[in-house]
Amino acid sequence: MDVLEAIKGRRSIRRFKDAPIPASFLSLLENSLLEAPSAGNLQSRRFYFVFRGETGRQIARAAYHQDFIQEAPLAVVCCVNLKIASHYGERGRSLYCLQDVAASIENLMLVAYALGLGTVWVGSFDEKEVSRILNLPDHIRPVAIVPVGYPDENPPSPGRVGREHAISHIR
Ligand SMILES: Cc1cc2nc3c(=O)[nH]c(=O)nc-3n(C[C@H](O)[C@H](O)[C@H](O)COP(=O)(O)O)c2cc1C
């Protein structure tokens, strides 16, 4: 699948089939996270692959009962690494590391879609609770949870603003 098709066709998926992700796909998903650009190539990010089970259930609860998280065979908890980010001081900690992880997340979602998998970017969760569940050190801050699995729905696009609202050409 070409990248234009993936960008156009990807949708947030919140219903998943009860089917595992093939092991060969897991390494492609991992590569997609690692290959994303990052500030100074410092890669101030860390990912935890949580497979369906008790930890996934706890994470779904910490995400205010977004129960589709525990229905997916995999949830990727995407974190920034504040220790690495400190290389660039306050800008590193408050901005670059978030961009580093966001670039990885978009890669992950597009590669998952190209493999026939569905994802959704979940930002609404209790950070402290997710950190406690995964026993994360203080310098690792969870910023998104991405459930991954075979889609059991085919939602329409929710639409986008017209380009005049979002894009300006300056010449
Ligand atoms: C930063 C961010 C946080 C989000 N948080 C949630 C969330 O907590 N729960 C959820 O169901 N979807 C969440 N979404 C998904 C958006 O609702 C979704 O991307 C948007 O409605 C556009 O739909 P599409 O992804 O199908 O194009 C989030 C997306 C982003 C980028």
The ligand as an SDF file (V2000), in Angstrom:
LIG
                    3D

 31 33  0  0  0  0  0  0  0  0999 V2000
   -3.8990   13.5350   20.8840 C   0  0  0  0  0  0  0  0  0  0  0  0
   -5.0860   12.6500   20.5750 C   0  0  0  0  0  0  0  0  0  0  0  0
   -5.8310   12.1570   21.6220 C   0  0  0  0  0  0  0  0  0  0  0  0
   -6.9180   11.3090   21.3600 C   0  0  0  0  0  0  0  0  0  0  0  0
   -7.5780   10.7430   22.4260 N   0  0  0  0  0  0  0  0  0  0  0  0
   -8.5720    9.8650   22.1740 C   0  0  0  0  0  0  0  0  0  0  0  0
   -9.1840    9.1720   23.2610 C   0  0  0  0  0  0  0  0  0  0  0  0
   -8.8300    9.3220   24.4190 O   0  0  0  0  0  0  0  0  0  0  0  0
  -10.1750    8.2980   22.9600 N   0  0  0  0  0  0  0  0  0  0  0  0
  -10.5820    8.0550   21.6730 C   0  0  0  0  0  0  0  0  0  0  0  0
  -11.4870    7.2220   21.4920 O   0  0  0  0  0  0  0  0  0  0  0  0
  -10.0060    8.6830   20.6190 N   0  0  0  0  0  0  0  0  0  0  0  0
   -9.0130    9.5730   20.8420 C   0  0  0  0  0  0  0  0  0  0  0  0
   -8.3790   10.1780   19.7830 N   0  0  0  0  0  0  0  0  0  0  0  0
   -8.7710    9.8590   18.3850 C   0  0  0  0  0  0  0  0  0  0  0  0
   -9.5480   10.9990   17.7300 C   0  0  0  0  0  0  0  0  0  0  0  0
  -10.8280   11.0710   18.2740 O   0  0  0  0  0  0  0  0  0  0  0  0
   -9.5950   10.7690   16.2100 C   0  0  0  0  0  0  0  0  0  0  0  0
   -8.2950   10.7010   15.6800 O   0  0  0  0  0  0  0  0  0  0  0  0
  -10.3570   11.8860   15.4910 C   0  0  0  0  0  0  0  0  0  0  0  0
  -11.7120   11.8910   15.8740 O   0  0  0  0  0  0  0  0  0  0  0  0
  -10.2830   11.7630   13.9650 C   0  0  0  0  0  0  0  0  0  0  0  0
  -10.7740   10.4990   13.5370 O   0  0  0  0  0  0  0  0  0  0  0  0
   -9.8650    9.5470   12.6340 P   0  0  0  0  0  0  0  0  0  0  0  0
   -8.6840    9.1220   13.4760 O   0  0  0  0  0  0  0  0  0  0  0  0
  -10.7520    8.3630   12.2760 O   0  0  0  0  0  0  0  0  0  0  0  0
   -9.4450   10.3190   11.4430 O   0  0  0  0  0  0  0  0  0  0  0  0
   -7.2900   11.0100   20.0120 C   0  0  0  0  0  0  0  0  0  0  0  0
   -6.5110   11.5110   18.9560 C   0  0  0  0  0  0  0  0  0  0  0  0
   -5.4060   12.3040   19.2380 C   0  0  0  0  0  0  0  0  0  0  0  0
   -4.5490   12.7760   18.0880 C   0  0  0  0  0  0  0  0  0  0  0  0
  1  2  1  0
  2  3  1  0
  2 30  2  0
  3  4  2  0
  4  5  1  0
  4 28  1  0
  5  6  2  0
  6  7  1  0
  6 13  1  0
  7  8  2  0
  7  9  1  0
  9 10  1  0
 10 11  2  0
 10 12  1  0
 12 13  2  0
 13 14  1  0
 14 15  1  0
 14 28  1  0
 15 16  1  0
 16 17  1  0
 16 18  1  0
 18 19  1  0
 18 20  1  0
 20 21  1  0
 20 22  1  0
 22 23  1  0
 23 24  1  0
 24 25  2  0
 24 26  1  0
 24 27  1  0
 28 29  2  0
 29 30  1  0
 30 31  1  0
M  END
$$$$
